[in-house]
Amino acid sequence: QVLPINPTLIRVMRVLRIARVLKLLKMAKGIRALLDTVIQALPQVGNLGLLFFLLFFIFAALGVELFGKLECSE
């Protein structure tokens, strides 16, 4: 009870599978360029993180200095 399969259909499926691989290769170039851009931007992201950390630290120290001696009353 084996269903007959048209050989032309098998050939078409193989061609489509090969075309899909070629499409993935073309997309890989774009993805690689995107990843290269992200990797090149990482040092700037680190600099921004350090700047934000410094700002938070300064404002935290200022807040403790200004409001650290307040007494909490109910």
C-alpha positions in Angstrom: 0.0 0.0 0.0 2.6 2.5 -1.1 1.3 5.7 -2.6 2.8 6.6 -5.9 4.8 9.8 -5.8 5.5 11.8 -9.0 9.3 12.0 -9.6 8.8 15.5 -10.9 7.4 16.6 -7.6 10.5 15.2 -5.9 12.8 17.2 -8.2 10.8 20.3 -7.5 11.1 19.8 -3.8 14.8 19.3 -4.1 15.2 22.5 -6.1 13.2 24.4 -3.5 15.3 23.0 -0.7 18.5 24.2 -2.5 16.9 27.6 -3.1 16.2 27.9 0.6 19.8 27.2 1.5 20.9 29.9 -1.0 18.5 32.3 0.5 19.9 31.6 3.9 23.4 32.3 2.6 22.3 35.7 1.3 20.7 36.5 4.6 23.8 35.4 6.5 25.7 38.3 4.9 23.2 40.8 6.3 23.2 39.2 9.7 27.0 39.1 9.8 27.1 42.8 8.9 24.6 43.5 11.7 26.6 41.5 14.2 29.8 43.3 13.2 28.1 46.7 13.8 26.9 45.6 17.2 30.4 44.3 18.1 31.9 47.6 17.0 29.3 49.6 19.1 30.0 47.6 22.4 32.8 49.9 23.6 30.5 52.9 23.3 27.8 51.1 25.2 30.3 50.4 28.0 31.3 54.1 28.1 27.6 55.1 28.4 27.1 52.5 31.2 30.1 53.9 33.0 28.8 57.5 32.6 25.3 56.5 34.0 27.0 54.6 36.9 29.0 57.7 37.7 25.9 60.0 37.6 23.9 57.6 39.8 26.8 57.4 42.3 27.0 61.2 42.4 23.3 61.7 43.0 23.2 58.8 45.6 26.1 60.4 47.5 24.3 63.8 47.3 21.0 62.3 48.5 22.7 60.6 51.5 24.5 63.8 52.4 21.4 65.9 52.1 18.7 63.6 53.5 20.7 61.0 55.5 20.2 62.6 58.9 16.4 63.0 58.8 14.6 61.3 61.5 11.7 59.1 60.6 8.6 59.8 62.7 5.2 58.1 62.6 
